[in-house]
């Protein structure tokens, strides 16, 4: 019941993602609406160790919906990976009277949350990472914003590359997953998309597609590379060796983490933040708030961390058909 919990903390950890601020805002306002105080823990798990905190009010989070980054800052903490560090974090929770923590981040954040929960601190996780690689949820906060940022950059790059009839090799983020690259590559009409989930045959997957595009009358070729699939620079050099054309290589990089979050990320973050607080209100913890089939669900954290998510390779086939008219019944 609501009177079982009086004060919670909220933190952001790991890589930042657009929409984290919206999630913080939702947690604070949902908590206050239930009569629960909310304390912001700055700089992730390290801040919980050091006692780096700020009292949060409705007014203090009123401007956050449209802001990228995270007003609570974020950091990775090696100290928290040690038993001594986690005990310090527990001591901070006791000193501040925190009866629960909402942790916003990715898999690394949730593994830290699991360890803290084993020491008696109730934790609820909210998945936020531009990589969309958290296994228990269909969608993570920040993915849509990062995709739109990459698409906008590539659209602008295409304008100048087409003017000079060049080949572009563009590396996007995504860590060890190809969700971001495949989404972006399909959206911009890439000649080829390289993702770690698909075993690469460079001659067939890149060189022959460039040749096919040239024979079809195209003079500009765009190759999108997921960072987990290799280096865009290496891909460009291989294209140069095989075809004699000198590609322009661009690494979009951390610009994908910045900027104002899209409507989807703001709305998803708001719902997830609300349900994270609701879990505490109803006497539950040690779970992750996830999306499955369009609905918000709550999954026990230990189970959530064993779940995996695979790239939908039918989307890869669709991308090929859009570019070449046939996928040749290829197996993926």
C-alpha positions in Angstrom: 0.0 0.0 0.0 1.0 3.7 -0.4 1.9 4.1 3.3 4.4 1.3 3.1 7.0 3.5 1.4 7.9 7.1 2.1 11.0 8.0 0.2 12.7 6.6 -3.0 15.8 7.5 -5.0 16.2 7.8 -8.7 19.4 7.6 -10.7 20.7 7.3 -14.3 23.6 5.1 -15.1 25.7 4.0 -18.1 25.5 5.7 -21.4 23.0 8.6 -21.6 20.0 8.4 -23.9 17.4 11.0 -25.0 14.4 10.6 -22.8 16.2 9.8 -19.6 15.2 13.3 -18.3 11.6 12.6 -19.2 11.8 9.3 -17.2 13.2 11.2 -14.2 10.4 13.7 -14.4 7.8 11.0 -14.5 9.3 9.2 -11.5 9.4 12.3 -9.4 5.9 13.5 -10.3 4.3 10.1 -9.9 6.0 9.6 -6.5 4.9 13.0 -5.2 1.4 12.3 -6.4 1.4 9.3 -4.1 2.9 11.1 -1.2 6.4 9.7 -1.7 9.5 11.9 -1.4 12.0 11.5 -4.3 15.7 12.0 -4.0 17.9 12.3 -7.1 21.1 10.4 -7.0 23.7 12.1 -9.2 26.4 10.2 -11.2 24.8 6.8 -11.1 25.9 4.0 -8.7 29.0 6.0 -7.9 26.9 8.8 -6.6 25.0 6.3 -4.4 28.4 5.3 -2.9 29.5 8.9 -2.4 26.2 10.3 -1.2 25.9 12.7 -4.1 22.2 13.6 -4.1 19.6 16.3 -4.6 16.1 16.7 -3.3 13.6 16.8 -6.2 10.3 18.6 -6.4 7.6 19.0 -9.1 9.1 22.4 -10.0 12.7 21.1 -10.2 11.8 18.6 -13.0 9.2 20.8 -14.8 11.5 21.7 -17.7 12.9 18.2 -18.4 10.6 16.8 -21.1 12.4 18.3 -24.0 16.0 18.1 -22.7 18.4 15.5 -23.9 21.1 14.1 -21.7 20.4 13.6 -18.0 20.1 16.3 -15.3 21.3 13.7 -12.8 24.5 13.1 -14.8 25.7 9.6 -15.4 28.9 7.6 -14.7 30.3 4.1 -14.7 31.5 2.9 -11.4 34.1 0.2 -11.0 33.9 0.6 -7.2 30.2 -0.4 -7.3 31.4 -3.7 -8.8 33.1 -4.6 -5.5 31.4 -5.9 -2.4 32.8 -3.0 -0.4 31.4 -0.5 -2.9 28.0 -2.0 -2.8 28.0 -1.9 1.0 28.8 1.8 0.9 25.8 2.2 -1.4 23.6 0.4 1.1 24.8 2.6 3.9 23.9 5.7 1.8 20.4 4.3 1.3 20.0 3.8 5.1 21.4 7.3 5.9 19.0 9.0 3.4 16.1 6.7 4.4 15.6 5.4 0.8 13.2 2.5 0.7 13.7 1.9 -3.0 15.7 3.0 -6.0 14.5 3.6 -9.6 17.5 2.8 -11.8 17.4 4.2 -15.4 19.8 2.6 -17.9 20.8 -0.6 -19.7 21.9 -4.1 -18.9 25.0 -3.0 -16.9 22.8 -0.7 -14.8 20.4 -3.6 -14.1 23.1 -6.0 -13.2 24.2 -3.5 -10.6 20.6 -3.2 -9.5 20.4 -7.0 -9.0 23.4 -7.0 -6.8 22.0 -4.1 -4.7 18.6 -5.9 -4.4 20.4 -8.9 -3.0 21.6 -6.7 -0.1 18.0 -5.8 0.7 17.4 -2.6 -1.3 14.4 -2.7 -3.5 15.1 -1.6 -7.0 13.0 -1.1 -10.1 14.7 -0.6 -13.5 13.7 1.5 -16.5 15.4 0.5 -19.8 17.1 3.5 -21.5 19.7 3.0 -24.1 20.0 4.1 -27.8 21.2 0.6 -28.7 17.8 -1.0 -27.9 19.7 -4.1 -26.8 18.0 -4.9 -23.5 16.7 -8.4 -23.9 13.5 -8.2 -21.8 11.9 -5.3 -23.6 10.9 -4.6 -27.2 11.8 -1.0 -26.9 14.3 1.1 -24.8 14.1 4.8 -24.2 16.3 6.8 -26.6 16.3 4.5 -29.6 13.8 6.5 -31.6 15.6 9.7 -31.0 19.0 8.2 -31.9 17.6 6.8 -35.1 16.1 10.1 -36.1 19.4 11.9 -35.4 21.3 9.4 -37.6 18.7 9.6 -40.3 18.9 13.4 -40.4 22.7 13.4 -40.6 22.7 10.8 -43.4 20.1 12.7 -45.4 22.2 15.8 -45.3 25.3 13.8 -46.2 23.5 12.2 -49.1 22.8 15.6 -50.6 26.5 16.5 -50.9 27.6 12.9 -51.8 25.1 12.7 -54.7 26.4 16.0 -56.0 29.9 14.5 -56.3 28.7 11.0 -57.3 30.5 9.3 -54.4 30.3 6.2 -52.2 29.5 6.9 -48.6 30.4 4.6 -45.7 28.6 5.6 -42.5 29.2 4.1 -39.1 26.4 4.3 -36.5 26.3 3.3 -32.9 24.6 0.3 -31.4 27.4 -1.4 -29.4 27.2 -5.2 -30.2 23.7 -5.0 -31.7 22.5 -4.1 -35.2 19.0 -2.7 -34.3 20.0 0.9 -34.8 22.0 0.3 -38.0 19.2 -1.8 -39.7 16.5 0.7 -38.8 18.5 3.6 -40.0 19.7 1.8 -43.1 16.2 0.9 -44.2 14.9 4.4 -43.5 17.6 6.1 -45.7 17.6 3.5 -48.5 21.1 2.3 -47.9 22.8 0.2 -50.6 24.0 -2.2 -47.9 23.8 -2.5 -44.1 26.4 -4.4 -42.1 25.2 -5.7 -38.8 26.9 -8.1 -36.3 23.9 -10.5 -36.4 24.5 -11.3 -40.1 27.6 -13.2 -41.1 29.2 -11.0 -43.7 30.1 -12.1 -47.2 31.9 -8.9 -48.3 31.9 -9.6 -52.0 28.2 -10.5 -52.1 26.9 -8.2 -49.4 28.8 -5.1 -50.3 30.7 -5.2 -53.6 28.0 -6.9 -55.7 25.4 -4.6 -54.4 27.4 -1.6 -55.4 27.9 -3.1 -58.8 24.2 -3.8 -59.1 23.3 -0.2 -58.2 25.8 1.2 -60.7 24.4 -1.0 -63.5 20.9 0.2 -62.5 22.1 3.8 -63.2 22.9 5.0 -59.7 26.1 7.0 -59.1 25.9 7.3 -55.3 26.2 4.3 -53.0 25.6 4.3 -49.3 26.9 1.7 -46.9 25.7 1.8 -43.2 27.9 -0.1 -40.7 26.9 -1.0 -37.2 29.8 -0.3 -34.8 29.6 -3.9 -33.7 30.0 -5.2 -37.3 33.4 -3.6 -37.9 35.2 -0.3 -38.7 33.7 1.9 -41.3 37.3 2.9 -42.3 38.2 -0.8 -43.0 35.0 -1.2 -45.0 35.9 1.9 -47.1 39.4 0.6 -47.7 38.1 -2.8 -48.9 35.7 -1.1 -51.3 38.5 1.0 -52.7 40.6 -2.1 -53.2 37.8 -4.0 -55.0 36.3 -1.3 -57.1 38.8 1.5 -57.4 36.5 4.1 -56.0 37.5 6.1 -52.9 34.6 6.1 -50.4 33.9 9.0 -48.0 33.9 7.6 -44.5 31.8 9.2 -41.7 31.4 8.1 -38.1 28.3 9.8 -36.7 29.4 9.0 -33.1 28.0 10.5 -29.9 25.9 13.0 -31.6 23.3 10.2 -31.7 23.1 10.4 -27.9 22.2 14.1 -27.9 19.4 16.3 -28.8 15.8 16.7 -27.8 14.0 13.4 -27.4 11.2 12.4 -29.9 7.6 12.2 -28.9 7.8 8.4 -28.7 10.7 8.6 -26.3 9.0 11.2 -24.1 5.7 9.3 -24.0 7.4 5.9 -23.3 9.6 7.4 -20.6 6.6 9.0 -18.9 4.6 5.7 -18.9 7.6 3.7 -17.7 8.4 6.2 -14.9 4.8 6.1 -13.7 4.7 2.3 -13.6 8.0 2.1 -11.8 6.6 4.1 -8.9 3.4 2.1 -9.0 5.4 -1.0 -8.4 6.7 0.4 -5.2 3.3 1.7 -4.2 1.9 -1.8 -4.6 4.6 -3.3 -2.5 6.8 -4.7 -5.3 10.4 -4.2 -6.3 13.3 -5.9 -7.9 11.8 -5.8 -11.3 12.3 -4.1 -14.7 9.6 -2.1 -16.4 9.5 -3.2 -20.1 7.4 -3.0 -23.2 6.0 -6.1 -24.8 3.5 -6.1 -27.7 2.8 -2.4 -27.1 2.0 -2.8 -23.4 4.0 -1.9 -20.3 4.8 -5.0 -18.3 6.8 -5.7 -15.1 9.4 -8.5 -15.2 11.4 -9.8 -12.2 14.9 -8.5 -12.6 16.6 -12.0 -12.3 14.4 -13.3 -15.1 14.8 -10.2 -17.2 18.6 -10.5 -17.2 18.4 -14.0 -18.6 16.2 -12.9 -21.6 17.6 -12.3 -25.0 16.4 -10.3 -28.0 17.2 -11.1 -31.6 17.4 -8.8 -34.6 14.3 -9.5 -36.8 16.1 -10.6 -40.0 13.0 -10.4 -42.0 13.6 -6.6 -41.8 17.0 -7.2 -43.5 15.2 -9.0 -46.3 12.8 -6.2 -46.7 15.6 -3.7 -46.9 17.1 -5.8 -49.7 13.9 -6.0 -51.7 13.4 -2.2 -51.5 16.9 -1.7 -53.0 17.2 -4.5 -55.5 13.7 -6.0 -56.0 14.6 -9.5 -54.9 16.2 -11.1 -51.9 17.1 -14.3 -54.0 15.5 -16.5 -51.2 18.6 -16.0 -49.1 18.8 -17.5 -45.6 19.8 -15.4 -42.7 
